[in-house]
Amino acid sequence: MSATKSTGVPQWKEQLDVALEKEDKGAANALEYPIAEY
Amino acid sequence: MSPLSESVILLQTSTDIRTPKAGQILSRPESIEVAWWLPKSNLQFRLTCTAYLLPHPSHPSWTEFPAWKLGPNVEWEQERLKAYDALPRFLRASFCRPVPGSKLENPEDAKKWPNELPSRAEAANDKEKEQVDEALKNFAVLLLEPREVDVLELAAVPYLRTKYFKVDGGWTEESLVP
């Protein structure tokens, strides 16, 4: 079994955060930032 | 303090509540897949999510938004208004036009549409205030709760692909063939 389980912030979320920071905030894509924290 | 468990992640974006997409989301909110390619990092994300739509309070679907689950103490309409104000001016204007995807009988009409809209506080006259009100009627916050994420790293040689999925409240990952 190659799957590994982790707690806390998953790596994909960290990758997404970093990648979004690099994108042009004024670009006409549908994604706004920051990620919601409620 | 969030009423959600720590493993719940909500991604916030927006949409026009008049679009067919919004109706599709409302009809099957637990079967939403989103694909994003972020070119500067050369990463592709495919997210399988449950979606929650937060429209204008006058919209019939407003009562379907599960505030009780996502944040009973959150002023959700204020959050929606803040999300509108945070948009770039050109994007705000897109909510003050005919329904996206509807037939454009006369292309000349498009020249009459606003190219930009101010925030609520910046609206300087009655016309702008009417346009902002119209945009706010159509503007909906879309919250996405991912339960499976497929990440493809296209900058790596060879490509790397990883699937993340939720199990028992935590995130599990496994490598996939790209």
Backbone of each chain as ProteinMPNN parsed JSONL, in Angstrom:
{"seq_chain_A": "MSATKSTGVPQWKEQLDVALEKEDKGAANALEYPIAEY", "coords_chain_A": {"N_chain_A": [[0.866, -1.195, 0.0], [0.785, 2.047, -1.029], [-0.226, 4.354, -0.149], [-0.187, 7.223, 1.945], [-1.028, 8.615, 5.073], [-1.891, 11.761, 6.415], [-2.036, 14.353, 8.893], [-3.379, 17.638, 9.566], [-2.592, 20.437, 7.417], [-3.046, 19.52, 4.106], [-0.702, 18.531, 1.534], [-1.459, 19.276, -1.05], [-2.961, 21.541, -0.661], [-1.096, 23.376, 0.245], [0.494, 23.515, -2.038], [-1.377, 24.622, -3.803], [-1.868, 27.12, -2.591], [0.665, 28.362, -2.842], [0.951, 28.358, -5.627], [-1.204, 29.954, -6.428], [-0.467, 32.391, -5.377], [1.492, 33.129, -7.121], [0.17, 33.702, -9.434], [-1.328, 36.15, -11.614], [-3.156, 38.513, -10.019], [-5.103, 40.039, -11.165], [-5.982, 38.633, -13.266], [-8.311, 37.171, -15.545], [-9.428, 34.855, -14.483], [-11.555, 32.515, -12.806], [-11.101, 32.183, -10.183], [-10.878, 33.508, -7.028], [-8.906, 34.988, -4.45], [-8.237, 35.416, -0.992], [-8.296, 31.953, 0.134], [-11.268, 30.873, 1.635], [-11.83, 31.347, 5.081], [-13.665, 30.412, 7.555]], "CA_chain_A": [[0.0, 0.0, 0.0], [1.661, 3.197, -1.134], [-0.882, 5.555, 0.364], [0.246, 7.698, 3.244], [-2.027, 9.486, 5.675], [-1.302, 12.854, 7.176], [-2.969, 15.254, 9.554], [-3.031, 19.029, 9.315], [-2.814, 20.962, 6.074], [-2.514, 18.59, 3.107], [0.3, 19.135, 0.647], [-2.088, 19.902, -2.218], [-3.412, 22.887, -0.271], [0.102, 24.217, 0.256], [0.858, 23.734, -3.446], [-2.352, 25.552, -4.386], [-1.604, 28.447, -2.028], [1.875, 28.913, -3.453], [0.702, 28.574, -7.053], [-2.104, 31.102, -6.589], [0.292, 33.6, -5.081], [2.299, 33.471, -8.291], [-0.667, 34.108, -10.558], [-1.711, 37.54, -11.719], [-4.419, 38.671, -9.29], [-6.089, 40.681, -12.012], [-6.32, 37.771, -14.399], [-9.753, 36.938, -15.663], [-9.867, 33.508, -14.138], [-12.714, 32.542, -11.918], [-10.72, 31.928, -8.798], [-10.403, 34.63, -6.241], [-8.081, 34.621, -3.322], [-7.732, 34.2, -0.37], [-9.162, 30.853, 0.476], [-12.162, 31.254, 2.724], [-11.594, 30.787, 6.415], [-14.827, 30.794, 8.37]], "C_chain_A": [[0.889, 1.226, 0.0], [1.053, 4.459, -0.53], [-0.329, 5.931, 1.731], [-0.779, 8.689, 3.759], [-1.336, 10.562, 6.488], [-2.407, 13.652, 7.856], [-2.528, 16.674, 9.259], [-3.294, 19.41, 7.875], [-2.233, 19.99, 5.05], [-1.583, 19.311, 2.138], [-0.339, 19.831, -0.55], [-2.513, 21.325, -1.927], [-2.22, 23.848, -0.257], [0.547, 24.521, -1.165], [-0.08, 24.743, -4.1], [-2.12, 26.971, -3.887], [-0.421, 29.113, -2.726], [1.628, 29.25, -4.925], [-0.193, 29.786, -7.277], [-1.39, 32.407, -6.316], [1.084, 34.069, -6.297], [1.461, 34.013, -9.445], [-0.994, 35.596, -10.488], [-3.08, 37.719, -11.062], [-5.501, 39.322, -10.146], [-6.516, 39.824, -13.182], [-7.799, 37.41, -14.373], [-10.109, 35.492, -15.406], [-10.915, 33.603, -13.04], [-12.332, 32.476, -10.447], [-10.24, 33.202, -8.119], [-9.624, 34.108, -5.043], [-8.261, 35.661, -2.236], [-8.783, 33.102, -0.256], [-10.02, 31.273, 1.667], [-11.757, 30.595, 4.029], [-12.725, 31.256, 7.307], [-14.829, 30.036, 9.683]], "O_chain_A": [[1.668, 1.426, 0.932], [1.713, 5.491, -0.412], [-0.042, 5.07, 2.562], [-1.327, 9.493, 3.005], [-0.333, 10.314, 7.158], [-3.564, 13.621, 7.436], [-1.425, 16.893, 8.757], [-4.112, 18.792, 7.193], [-1.047, 19.667, 5.116], [-1.664, 20.525, 1.95], [0.164, 20.852, -1.018], [-2.449, 22.203, -2.787], [-2.331, 24.993, -0.695], [0.934, 25.649, -1.471], [0.358, 25.611, -4.854], [-2.169, 27.921, -4.669], [-0.496, 30.269, -3.143], [2.048, 30.302, -5.407], [0.03, 30.561, -8.208], [-1.676, 33.421, -6.954], [1.315, 35.265, -6.475], [1.977, 34.698, -10.327], [-0.938, 36.209, -9.423], [-4.061, 37.129, -11.514], [-6.691, 39.165, -9.87], [-7.329, 40.249, -14.002], [-8.434, 37.356, -13.32], [-11.009, 34.954, -16.052], [-11.115, 34.656, -12.435], [-13.17, 32.694, -9.572], [-9.318, 33.872, -8.584], [-9.694, 32.93, -4.691], [-8.443, 36.818, -2.614], [-9.97, 33.302, -0.512], [-9.547, 31.943, 2.586], [-11.388, 29.421, 4.06], [-12.722, 32.4, 7.762], [-15.728, 30.223, 10.503]]}, "seq_chain_B": "MSPLSESVILLQTSTDIRTPKAGQILSRPESIEVAWWLPKSNLQFRLTCTAYLLPHPSHPSWTEFPAWKLGPNVEWEQERLKAYDALPRFLRASFCRPVPGSKLENPEDAKKWPNELPSRAEAANDKEKEQVDEALKNFAVLLLEPREVDVLELAAVPYLRTKYFKVDGGWTEESLVP", "coords_chain_B": {"N_chain_B": [[-14.4, 31.343, 15.466], [-14.15, 28.343, 13.707], [-16.903, 26.25, 12.936], [-16.494, 23.981, 11.635], [-14.673, 20.896, 11.217], [-11.102, 20.643, 11.602], [-10.044, 19.52, 9.363], [-11.565, 20.24, 7.234], [-11.635, 22.041, 4.299], [-12.375, 25.015, 2.734], [-12.762, 26.403, -0.39], [-12.98, 29.495, -1.959], [-14.84, 30.956, -4.512], [-16.577, 32.592, -7.196], [-19.725, 33.048, -8.898], [-22.167, 33.615, -11.518], [-25.452, 33.714, -10.644], [-27.431, 33.323, -12.482], [-26.624, 31.641, -14.464], [-26.591, 28.552, -16.392], [-24.801, 26.829, -15.199], [-24.96, 27.391, -12.452], [-27.481, 26.394, -11.801], [-27.032, 23.711, -12.327], [-25.144, 23.113, -10.379], [-26.68, 23.499, -8.085], [-28.492, 21.459, -8.362], [-27.028, 19.132, -8.12], [-25.149, 19.22, -5.807], [-23.16, 17.748, -4.534], [-21.589, 16.585, -6.383], [-19.485, 17.87, -7.807], [-16.939, 18.758, -9.992], [-13.898, 20.376, -10.352], [-11.535, 21.872, -12.466], [-8.384, 23.244, -12.529], [-5.794, 24.928, -14.095], [-2.736, 26.213, -13.375], [-0.713, 28.367, -14.737], [1.784, 29.651, -14.173], [3.009, 28.115, -12.289], [2.804, 25.751, -13.481], [1.011, 23.723, -12.751], [-1.618, 21.424, -12.451], [-4.811, 21.153, -11.129], [-7.301, 18.965, -10.148], [-10.298, 18.873, -8.685], [-12.554, 17.158, -6.686], [-15.585, 17.917, -5.351], [-17.884, 19.081, -2.797], [-20.292, 21.536, -3.316], [-21.297, 24.837, -2.358], [-23.65, 27.285, -2.775], [-23.987, 30.737, -2.435], [-26.255, 33.02, -2.9], [-27.822, 36.232, -3.734], [-29.967, 37.43, -1.107], [-32.643, 37.524, -1.957], [-32.932, 35.573, -3.817], [-34.396, 32.456, -4.821], [-32.872, 30.183, -4.141], [-31.421, 30.876, -1.986], [-32.201, 29.985, 0.518], [-31.265, 27.446, 0.555], [-28.631, 27.451, 1.193], [-26.312, 26.155, 3.448], [-25.953, 27.575, 6.098], [-26.017, 26.913, 8.753], [-24.334, 24.794, 8.899], [-21.904, 25.603, 7.802], [-21.194, 27.882, 9.14], [-22.735, 29.14, 11.573], [-22.554, 31.482, 12.982], [-21.586, 33.335, 11.287], [-21.864, 36.303, 9.378], [-23.306, 35.939, 6.634], [-24.327, 37.298, 4.399], [-22.919, 39.67, 4.552], [-20.385, 38.656, 4.065], [-20.723, 37.904, 1.408], [-21.128, 40.391, 0.206], [-18.67, 41.585, 0.745], [-17.059, 39.936, -0.782], [-17.886, 40.62, -3.353], [-17.007, 43.308, -3.435], [-14.297, 42.861, -3.394], [-13.634, 42.0, -5.877], [-11.967, 42.52, -9.078], [-12.508, 45.546, -10.995], [-13.374, 45.138, -13.661], [-14.358, 42.591, -13.566], [-16.49, 42.778, -11.826], [-18.28, 44.119, -13.45], [-19.149, 42.166, -15.163], [-21.292, 40.961, -14.006], [-23.409, 42.524, -14.453], [-24.69, 42.377, -16.829], [-26.493, 40.972, -19.689], [-27.713, 37.548, -19.386], [-25.041, 35.304, -19.058], [-24.05, 33.328, -21.788], [-26.495, 33.412, -23.012], [-28.409, 34.124, -26.02], [-27.041, 36.505, -28.184], [-28.592, 38.898, -29.724], [-28.078, 41.268, -31.119], [-24.93, 42.201, -31.79], [-23.986, 44.791, -31.467], [-25.165, 45.72, -29.194], [-23.563, 44.961, -27.11], [-21.686, 46.906, -26.856], [-22.809, 48.8, -25.317], [-22.798, 47.932, -22.774], [-21.57, 48.134, -19.381], [-18.06, 48.379, -18.854], [-16.623, 48.346, -16.584], [-17.223, 48.209, -13.064], [-17.851, 49.996, -10.032], [-16.926, 49.443, -6.547], [-19.242, 48.912, -3.803], [-19.001, 51.101, -2.077], [-17.76, 52.922, -3.687], [-19.509, 53.704, -5.641], [-20.716, 56.381, -7.457], [-22.89, 57.796, -8.406], [-26.469, 57.822, -9.198], [-26.87, 56.117, -11.369], [-24.63, 54.42, -11.362], [-25.024, 53.255, -8.871], [-27.385, 51.856, -9.312], [-26.46, 50.01, -11.182], [-24.587, 48.61, -9.676], [-26.313, 47.495, -7.774], [-27.784, 45.824, -9.449], [-25.767, 44.077, -10.327], [-25.128, 42.896, -7.892], [-27.427, 41.439, -7.401], [-27.098, 39.314, -9.067], [-24.71, 38.203, -8.439], [-23.017, 35.557, -6.924], [-21.52, 33.861, -4.224], [-19.394, 31.098, -4.366], [-18.687, 28.307, -2.632], [-16.35, 25.775, -2.217], [-15.905, 22.513, -1.154], [-13.441, 20.4, -1.051], [-13.016, 16.864, -1.493], [-11.51, 15.082, -2.763], [-8.479, 15.358, -4.46], [-6.599, 15.78, -7.302], [-3.436, 16.165, -8.292], [-1.35, 17.354, -10.777], [1.906, 17.675, -11.659], [3.357, 19.494, -13.903], [5.74, 20.685, -14.419], [7.718, 19.064, -13.607], [10.119, 16.514, -14.473], [10.232, 13.17, -15.0], [6.675, 13.918, -15.398], [4.839, 14.46, -12.343], [2.302, 12.953, -10.47], [-0.235, 13.103, -8.097], [-2.662, 11.773, -5.975], [-4.953, 12.967, -3.635], [-7.026, 12.202, -0.942], [-9.862, 12.211, 1.226], [-10.0, 10.486, 4.262], [-11.546, 9.218, 7.006], [-11.602, 11.776, 8.218], [-9.05, 12.768, 7.859], [-6.37, 13.543, 5.521], [-5.311, 11.502, 2.893], [-2.699, 10.384, 0.768], [-1.606, 9.285, -2.467], [0.659, 8.14, -4.959], [0.285, 8.495, -8.474], [0.352, 7.169, -11.806], [1.409, 9.474, -14.176]], "CA_chain_B": [[-13.938, 29.958, 15.46], [-14.87, 27.577, 12.709], [-17.655, 25.102, 13.421], [-16.088, 22.819, 10.863], [-13.478, 20.249, 11.728], [-9.898, 21.259, 11.056], [-9.671, 18.938, 8.081], [-12.427, 20.777, 6.183], [-11.068, 23.188, 3.608], [-13.324, 25.649, 1.828], [-12.193, 27.291, -1.388], [-14.007, 30.468, -2.323], [-14.815, 31.616, -5.811], [-17.878, 33.22, -7.395], [-20.366, 32.765, -10.181], [-23.406, 34.344, -11.788], [-26.524, 32.798, -10.249], [-28.354, 33.134, -13.616], [-26.057, 30.746, -15.461], [-26.949, 27.125, -16.277], [-23.865, 26.2, -14.266], [-25.465, 27.525, -11.081], [-28.571, 25.433, -11.66], [-26.446, 22.368, -12.273], [-24.519, 22.975, -9.06], [-27.739, 23.366, -7.089], [-29.199, 20.182, -8.52], [-26.159, 18.028, -7.673], [-24.05, 19.937, -5.148], [-22.094, 16.874, -4.032], [-20.917, 15.951, -7.524], [-18.857, 18.953, -8.55], [-15.512, 18.611, -10.271], [-13.291, 21.622, -10.816], [-10.175, 21.698, -12.999], [-7.642, 24.497, -12.65], [-4.391, 24.897, -14.503], [-2.077, 27.448, -12.945], [0.391, 28.313, -15.697], [3.089, 30.091, -13.679], [3.601, 26.976, -11.565], [2.59, 24.57, -14.321], [0.32, 22.724, -11.94], [-3.028, 21.209, -12.751], [-5.577, 20.614, -9.999], [-8.664, 18.498, -10.393], [-10.874, 18.74, -7.355], [-13.911, 16.641, -6.54], [-16.031, 18.756, -4.236], [-19.261, 19.485, -2.531], [-20.347, 22.981, -3.561], [-22.332, 25.593, -1.655], [-23.87, 28.565, -3.455], [-24.55, 31.804, -1.596], [-26.71, 34.085, -3.785], [-28.538, 37.362, -3.122], [-31.019, 36.899, -0.227], [-33.946, 37.444, -2.623], [-32.958, 34.455, -4.749], [-35.045, 31.287, -4.209], [-31.937, 29.176, -3.635], [-30.711, 31.401, -0.807], [-32.549, 29.177, 1.701], [-30.566, 26.151, 0.492], [-27.255, 27.6, 1.683], [-26.296, 25.575, 4.794], [-25.222, 28.426, 7.051], [-25.944, 26.187, 10.022], [-23.214, 23.853, 8.837], [-20.653, 26.258, 7.424], [-20.841, 28.948, 10.073], [-23.977, 29.751, 12.054], [-22.31, 32.819, 13.541], [-21.023, 34.186, 10.234], [-22.816, 37.162, 8.659], [-23.007, 35.464, 5.287], [-24.583, 38.337, 3.392], [-21.76, 40.578, 4.593], [-19.282, 37.972, 3.377], [-21.002, 37.982, -0.032], [-20.882, 41.772, -0.222], [-17.212, 41.797, 0.765], [-16.483, 39.214, -1.926], [-18.138, 41.463, -4.531], [-16.112, 44.477, -3.382], [-12.905, 42.433, -3.596], [-13.4, 41.661, -7.283], [-11.493, 43.591, -9.961], [-13.615, 46.338, -11.556], [-13.903, 44.558, -14.899], [-15.091, 41.367, -13.242], [-17.788, 43.206, -11.258], [-19.164, 44.51, -14.549], [-19.685, 40.985, -15.844], [-22.532, 40.555, -13.348], [-24.399, 43.559, -14.767], [-24.938, 42.211, -18.258], [-27.45, 39.885, -19.907], [-27.312, 36.238, -18.864], [-23.934, 34.69, -19.807], [-24.439, 32.158, -22.572], [-27.752, 33.646, -23.731], [-28.189, 34.55, -27.395], [-26.811, 37.935, -28.385], [-29.298, 39.195, -30.979], [-27.382, 42.354, -31.81], [-23.602, 42.394, -31.18], [-23.775, 46.203, -31.126], [-25.65, 45.946, -27.822], [-22.475, 44.726, -26.158], [-20.923, 48.151, -26.679], [-23.507, 49.64, -24.329], [-22.643, 47.36, -21.43], [-20.434, 48.702, -18.638], [-16.816, 47.598, -18.861], [-16.131, 48.304, -15.215], [-18.161, 48.664, -12.04], [-17.187, 50.314, -8.761], [-17.386, 48.736, -5.344], [-20.441, 49.571, -3.259], [-18.645, 52.403, -1.498], [-17.24, 53.823, -4.731], [-20.566, 54.102, -6.583], [-20.722, 57.822, -7.284], [-24.14, 58.427, -8.824], [-27.603, 56.892, -9.194], [-26.7, 55.092, -12.403], [-23.664, 53.424, -10.875], [-25.631, 52.515, -7.758], [-28.318, 50.889, -9.911], [-25.674, 48.947, -11.806], [-24.022, 47.791, -8.591], [-27.425, 46.706, -7.226], [-28.093, 44.77, -10.417], [-24.683, 43.099, -10.264], [-25.218, 42.161, -6.625], [-28.528, 40.465, -7.499], [-26.659, 38.166, -9.861], [-23.432, 37.729, -7.911], [-23.114, 34.519, -5.888], [-20.289, 33.223, -3.746], [-19.38, 29.647, -4.516], [-17.726, 27.667, -1.732], [-16.053, 24.4, -2.633], [-15.312, 21.671, -0.106], [-12.857, 19.245, -1.754], [-12.827, 15.593, -0.789], [-10.475, 14.384, -3.518], [-7.714, 16.316, -5.258], [-5.625, 15.135, -8.189], [-2.479, 17.216, -8.647], [-0.399, 16.972, -11.819], [3.011, 18.634, -11.689], [3.823, 19.456, -15.287], [7.098, 21.223, -14.511], [8.661, 17.999, -13.242], [10.485, 15.555, -15.521], [8.92, 13.082, -15.65], [5.572, 14.521, -14.642], [4.429, 13.833, -11.08], [0.851, 13.033, -10.249], [-0.575, 12.628, -6.759], [-4.071, 11.879, -5.6], [-5.222, 13.165, -2.215], [-8.436, 11.965, -0.658], [-10.168, 12.254, 2.652], [-10.36, 9.23, 4.919], [-11.7, 9.364, 8.469], [-11.318, 13.131, 8.673], [-7.709, 13.207, 7.487], [-6.055, 13.451, 4.093], [-4.406, 10.44, 2.49], [-2.19, 10.644, -0.577], [-0.911, 8.202, -3.142], [1.216, 8.516, -6.256], [-0.369, 7.923, -9.643], [1.053, 7.317, -13.075], [0.917, 10.736, -14.768]], "C_chain_B": [[-14.782, 29.145, 14.482], [-15.642, 26.432, 13.345], [-17.27, 23.828, 12.695], [-14.88, 22.17, 11.505], [-12.259, 20.823, 11.014], [-9.541, 20.719, 9.674], [-10.524, 19.478, 6.927], [-11.797, 22.039, 5.609], [-12.129, 23.725, 2.666], [-12.574, 26.586, 0.896], [-13.298, 28.223, -1.856], [-13.775, 31.016, -3.722], [-16.195, 32.251, -5.998], [-18.43, 32.819, -8.749], [-21.593, 33.636, -10.319], [-24.554, 33.367, -11.558], [-27.474, 32.525, -11.413], [-27.86, 32.069, -14.594], [-26.573, 29.318, -15.297], [-26.048, 26.399, -15.278], [-24.388, 26.253, -12.83], [-26.601, 26.534, -10.835], [-28.06, 24.014, -11.555], [-25.817, 22.11, -10.909], [-25.591, 22.734, -7.997], [-28.442, 22.01, -7.177], [-28.354, 18.999, -8.041], [-24.934, 18.607, -6.95], [-22.901, 19.049, -4.679], [-21.286, 16.234, -5.155], [-20.253, 16.995, -8.418], [-17.383, 18.631, -8.772], [-15.005, 19.913, -10.891], [-11.896, 21.305, -11.326], [-9.54, 23.079, -13.145], [-6.233, 24.188, -13.137], [-3.791, 26.251, -14.136], [-0.75, 27.536, -13.695], [1.746, 28.707, -15.117], [3.79, 29.01, -12.862], [3.537, 25.707, -12.387], [2.025, 23.414, -13.512], [-1.134, 22.622, -12.392], [-3.697, 20.568, -11.543], [-6.94, 20.167, -10.506], [-9.259, 18.155, -9.041], [-12.289, 18.192, -7.44], [-14.462, 17.218, -5.24], [-17.523, 18.624, -3.976], [-19.276, 21.013, -2.63], [-21.509, 23.603, -2.8], [-22.448, 26.959, -2.321], [-24.549, 29.549, -2.507], [-24.964, 32.96, -2.506], [-27.262, 35.276, -3.005], [-29.686, 36.807, -2.26], [-32.395, 36.784, -0.882], [-34.034, 36.243, -3.569], [-33.557, 33.217, -4.08], [-34.07, 30.279, -3.59], [-31.189, 29.641, -2.385], [-30.97, 30.52, 0.421], [-31.839, 27.824, 1.703], [-29.132, 26.249, 1.011], [-27.175, 27.131, 3.136], [-25.458, 26.39, 5.778], [-25.037, 27.707, 8.385], [-24.726, 25.279, 10.074], [-21.88, 24.582, 8.649], [-20.24, 27.369, 8.378], [-22.077, 29.669, 10.56], [-23.781, 31.15, 12.61], [-21.713, 33.787, 12.526], [-22.132, 35.025, 9.608], [-22.605, 36.916, 7.166], [-23.285, 36.501, 4.213], [-23.445, 39.36, 3.382], [-20.558, 39.956, 3.892], [-19.471, 38.05, 1.864], [-20.708, 39.391, -0.559], [-19.385, 42.081, -0.247], [-16.549, 41.11, -0.433], [-16.708, 39.999, -3.217], [-17.154, 42.637, -4.562], [-14.665, 44.1, -3.695], [-12.603, 42.088, -5.056], [-12.735, 42.822, -8.023], [-12.689, 44.285, -10.623], [-14.225, 45.68, -12.797], [-14.731, 43.313, -14.618], [-16.445, 41.702, -12.611], [-18.772, 43.503, -12.38], [-19.803, 43.306, -15.228], [-21.002, 40.517, -15.228], [-23.679, 41.506, -13.65], [-24.718, 43.535, -16.262], [-26.023, 41.158, -18.442], [-26.865, 38.535, -19.474], [-26.163, 35.651, -19.701], [-24.392, 33.421, -20.531], [-25.748, 32.335, -23.313], [-27.443, 34.226, -25.112], [-28.047, 36.07, -27.478], [-27.399, 38.316, -29.742], [-28.559, 40.252, -31.789], [-26.026, 42.609, -31.151], [-23.308, 43.849, -30.811], [-24.222, 46.506, -29.693], [-24.519, 45.827, -26.805], [-21.662, 45.995, -25.89], [-21.558, 49.067, -25.631], [-23.317, 49.126, -22.901], [-21.473, 48.028, -20.705], [-19.211, 47.775, -18.715], [-16.243, 47.431, -17.462], [-17.26, 48.716, -14.28], [-17.392, 48.972, -10.763], [-17.609, 49.35, -7.666], [-18.627, 49.459, -4.838], [-20.104, 50.974, -2.772], [-18.227, 53.412, -2.562], [-18.312, 54.292, -5.702], [-20.892, 55.58, -6.378], [-22.042, 58.485, -7.66], [-25.238, 57.363, -8.902], [-27.422, 55.776, -10.213], [-25.741, 54.003, -11.931], [-24.25, 52.602, -9.736], [-26.627, 51.485, -8.273], [-27.568, 49.714, -10.525], [-25.071, 48.019, -10.757], [-25.115, 46.917, -7.983], [-27.768, 45.549, -8.15], [-27.027, 43.665, -10.366], [-24.791, 42.246, -8.995], [-26.373, 41.164, -6.622], [-28.058, 39.182, -8.182], [-25.399, 37.5, -9.3], [-23.664, 36.696, -6.796], [-21.72, 34.046, -5.513], [-20.448, 31.717, -3.903], [-18.283, 29.096, -3.618], [-17.581, 26.208, -2.134], [-15.367, 23.665, -1.493], [-14.741, 20.428, -0.778], [-12.813, 17.999, -0.866], [-11.832, 14.706, -1.533], [-9.79, 15.397, -4.429], [-6.637, 15.563, -6.024], [-4.695, 16.248, -8.691], [-1.483, 16.674, -9.662], [0.66, 18.067, -11.918], [3.696, 18.545, -13.046], [5.216, 20.057, -15.468], [8.144, 20.163, -14.204], [8.939, 17.106, -14.446], [10.954, 14.262, -14.849], [7.841, 13.733, -14.793], [5.314, 13.75, -13.353], [2.928, 14.006, -10.913], [0.521, 12.395, -8.911], [-2.06, 12.802, -6.518], [-4.174, 11.989, -4.085], [-6.708, 12.903, -1.99], [-8.65, 11.862, 0.845], [-10.602, 10.883, 3.149], [-10.413, 9.498, 6.417], [-11.252, 10.744, 8.956], [-9.925, 13.635, 8.354], [-7.495, 13.047, 5.991], [-5.018, 12.353, 3.853], [-3.939, 10.726, 1.073], [-1.562, 9.391, -1.153], [-0.455, 8.682, -4.512], [0.46, 7.806, -7.371], [0.572, 8.034, -10.842], [0.527, 8.586, -13.755], [0.101, 10.494, -16.04]], "O_chain_B": [[-16.006, 29.272, 14.458], [-15.11, 25.719, 14.195], [-17.667, 22.731, 13.087], [-14.145, 22.815, 12.252], [-12.382, 21.42, 9.944], [-8.83, 21.369, 8.908], [-10.233, 19.199, 5.764], [-11.47, 22.977, 6.337], [-12.714, 22.972, 1.887], [-11.835, 27.462, 1.347], [-14.419, 27.788, -2.117], [-12.684, 31.47, -4.068], [-16.914, 32.427, -5.015], [-17.714, 32.323, -9.619], [-22.012, 34.307, -9.376], [-24.622, 32.318, -12.199], [-28.258, 31.578, -11.343], [-28.615, 31.641, -15.467], [-26.95, 28.916, -14.197], [-26.483, 25.47, -14.598], [-24.273, 25.28, -12.084], [-26.666, 25.909, -9.777], [-28.588, 23.209, -10.788], [-25.945, 21.019, -10.354], [-25.436, 21.881, -7.124], [-28.925, 21.487, -6.173], [-28.897, 17.983, -7.608], [-23.81, 18.489, -7.44], [-21.793, 19.536, -4.451], [-20.393, 15.427, -4.896], [-20.442, 16.998, -9.634], [-16.671, 18.272, -7.835], [-15.601, 20.464, -11.816], [-11.157, 20.553, -10.691], [-10.09, 23.965, -13.799], [-5.575, 23.28, -12.63], [-4.291, 27.298, -14.546], [0.219, 26.866, -13.337], [2.766, 28.152, -15.527], [5.017, 28.996, -12.759], [4.146, 24.698, -12.03], [2.503, 22.282, -13.587], [-1.782, 23.629, -12.677], [-3.214, 19.571, -11.005], [-7.635, 20.906, -11.203], [-8.782, 17.259, -8.343], [-13.121, 18.71, -8.184], [-13.885, 17.032, -4.169], [-18.295, 18.136, -4.801], [-18.395, 21.691, -2.102], [-22.56, 22.987, -2.622], [-21.468, 27.698, -2.42], [-25.551, 29.231, -1.866], [-24.13, 33.797, -2.855], [-27.181, 35.323, -1.777], [-30.313, 35.819, -2.641], [-33.234, 36.018, -0.408], [-35.116, 35.935, -4.069], [-33.273, 32.946, -2.913], [-34.411, 29.599, -2.622], [-30.416, 28.883, -1.8], [-30.086, 30.33, 1.257], [-31.809, 27.136, 2.723], [-28.49, 25.225, 1.244], [-27.898, 27.656, 3.983], [-24.399, 25.952, 6.228], [-24.02, 27.878, 9.057], [-24.16, 25.027, 11.138], [-20.868, 24.226, 9.253], [-19.071, 27.754, 8.422], [-22.436, 30.711, 10.013], [-24.735, 31.923, 12.7], [-21.376, 34.921, 12.863], [-23.219, 34.515, 9.337], [-21.818, 37.607, 6.519], [-22.559, 36.579, 3.222], [-23.059, 39.855, 2.323], [-19.804, 40.647, 3.206], [-18.507, 38.237, 1.122], [-20.119, 39.558, -1.626], [-18.898, 42.757, -1.153], [-15.602, 41.635, -1.019], [-15.829, 40.044, -4.078], [-16.545, 42.919, -5.594], [-13.899, 44.921, -4.201], [-11.443, 41.904, -5.423], [-12.913, 43.98, -7.644], [-13.75, 43.683, -10.789], [-15.445, 45.668, -12.964], [-15.685, 43.014, -15.337], [-17.429, 40.996, -12.833], [-19.955, 43.18, -12.278], [-20.884, 43.42, -15.807], [-21.746, 39.762, -15.854], [-24.793, 41.318, -13.161], [-24.983, 44.574, -16.867], [-26.436, 40.519, -17.475], [-25.665, 38.416, -19.229], [-26.295, 35.516, -20.918], [-25.042, 32.557, -19.942], [-26.094, 31.509, -24.158], [-26.355, 34.752, -25.345], [-28.843, 36.814, -26.906], [-26.781, 38.085, -30.782], [-28.432, 40.133, -33.008], [-25.974, 43.178, -30.06], [-22.476, 44.112, -29.943], [-23.719, 47.435, -29.06], [-24.518, 46.502, -25.776], [-21.035, 46.138, -24.841], [-20.918, 49.99, -25.128], [-23.645, 49.818, -21.938], [-20.501, 48.439, -21.338], [-19.333, 46.552, -18.649], [-15.482, 46.503, -17.19], [-18.146, 49.48, -14.663], [-16.409, 48.304, -10.442], [-18.527, 48.548, -7.839], [-19.017, 50.494, -5.379], [-20.846, 51.922, -3.03], [-18.331, 54.621, -2.352], [-18.06, 55.187, -6.509], [-21.288, 55.994, -5.289], [-22.288, 59.626, -7.27], [-24.987, 56.174, -8.704], [-27.778, 54.627, -9.954], [-26.014, 52.812, -12.085], [-24.006, 51.399, -9.641], [-26.711, 50.377, -7.745], [-27.99, 48.564, -10.403], [-25.047, 46.8, -10.929], [-24.887, 45.74, -7.706], [-28.014, 44.431, -7.696], [-27.347, 42.476, -10.364], [-24.573, 41.035, -9.026], [-26.314, 40.153, -5.922], [-28.568, 38.098, -7.901], [-25.075, 36.366, -9.655], [-24.414, 36.944, -5.852], [-20.857, 33.858, -6.37], [-21.5, 31.149, -3.608], [-17.102, 29.381, -3.814], [-18.567, 25.506, -2.359], [-14.375, 24.138, -0.939], [-15.486, 19.487, -1.05], [-12.601, 18.082, 0.344], [-11.366, 13.701, -0.997], [-10.453, 16.196, -5.089], [-5.862, 14.802, -5.445], [-5.117, 17.148, -9.417], [-0.845, 15.648, -9.426], [0.359, 19.222, -12.218], [4.5, 17.649, -13.302], [5.806, 19.951, -16.543], [9.323, 20.345, -14.506], [8.095, 16.962, -15.331], [11.99, 14.268, -14.185], [8.06, 14.055, -13.625], [5.541, 12.542, -13.281], [2.37, 15.069, -11.184], [0.949, 11.277, -8.626], [-2.638, 13.846, -6.821], [-3.567, 11.212, -3.348], [-7.546, 13.345, -2.776], [-7.761, 11.488, 1.61], [-11.444, 10.215, 2.549], [-9.436, 9.951, 7.014], [-10.596, 10.857, 9.992], [-9.639, 14.815, 8.556], [-8.334, 12.485, 5.287], [-3.989, 12.291, 4.525], [-4.701, 11.253, 0.262], [-1.052, 8.542, -0.422], [-1.101, 9.52, -5.14], [0.048, 6.656, -7.223], [1.464, 8.881, -10.877], [-0.685, 8.749, -13.891], [-0.381, 11.445, -16.655]]}, "name": "protein", "num_of_chains": 2, "seq": "MSATKSTGVPQWKEQLDVALEKEDKGAANALEYPIAEYMSPLSESVILLQTSTDIRTPKAGQILSRPESIEVAWWLPKSNLQFRLTCTAYLLPHPSHPSWTEFPAWKLGPNVEWEQERLKAYDALPRFLRASFCRPVPGSKLENPEDAKKWPNELPSRAEAANDKEKEQVDEALKNFAVLLLEPREVDVLELAAVPYLRTKYFKVDGGWTEESLVP"}
